[in-house]
């Protein structure tokens, strides 16, 4: 066997309860404010999902991940309700980025309960929107229902992607034989490079936005 088969065999060889438990813990950590910047929950989910081989395991892993994500959302919601607007001044938000907190608040003001669903698919913001929802006075049962729907859709999508990626990698390896390691290595490096480029471009755009707004204010004052 080559690298891909060895890796997938190693993941797939773990006891399923352990794999589900570890994956759920990673997702719970990522979705809980204060831990989200430390825990690679989404990456761990995709890696674990590559070990899925049947529809039964797909549903068990998806539902477990969804439950852990909802628990993380609830922790954030009640922290927001408990501490209110003071959350913005905490070290947790400072580590995640105040600009992400402000973005979460803008999304909630603009889309209301829909922001809870949309944020589930956005890195970092999905950790902050539940807290922002708690500070905003949003009704809990509406929040909970939307969180459950969003978490279920998100978990099934990512488990499905991981399952498909694992199956595709093994198929490509079967077709290409030993050359598959080189090909997959190149594809992985290209994917990582593209992801880093997108991340840097997005951060540059986010950093430039406040500066542009500050530059517009004096111009507006002079015009007035």
VENFEN-V572158 format. One line per field, one symbol per residue. ss: DSSP state (H for helix, E for strand, L for the rest). phi: phi as a letter, one per 40 degrees, with the letter a starting at -180 (. if undefined). burial: 1 if it has 24 or more other ideal C-beta (glycine too) atoms within 12 Angstrom, else 0. A space follows every 50 residues. Layout:
ss: ???
phi: ???
burial: ???
This chain:
ss: LLHHHHHHHHHHLLLHHHHHHHHHHHHHHHLLLLLLLLLLHHHHHHHHHL LLLLHHHHHHHHHHHHHHHHHHHHHHHHHHHHHHHHHHHLHHHHHHLHHH HHHHHHHHHHHLLHHHHHHLLLLLHHHHHHHHHHHHLLLHHHHHHHHHHH HHHHHHHHHHHHHHHHHHHHHHHHHHLLHHHHHHHHHHHHHHHHHHHHHH HHHHHHHHHHHHHHHHHHHHHHHL
phi: .bdcccccccccccdddccccccccccdcccbdgbdcbbccccccccccc ccbacccdccccccccccccccccdcdcccccbgccddcccccccchccc ccccccccccbgcccccccdcbdgcccccdccccccgcdccccccccccc ccccccccccccccccccccccccccgccccccccccccccccccccccc cccccccccccccccccccccccc
burial: 00011011001100000011011111111111110110101101111111 11000011011111111111111111111110000011000110011011 10111011000010111111001111111111111101000011011111 11011111111110111011001000000100010000000000000000 000000000000000000000000
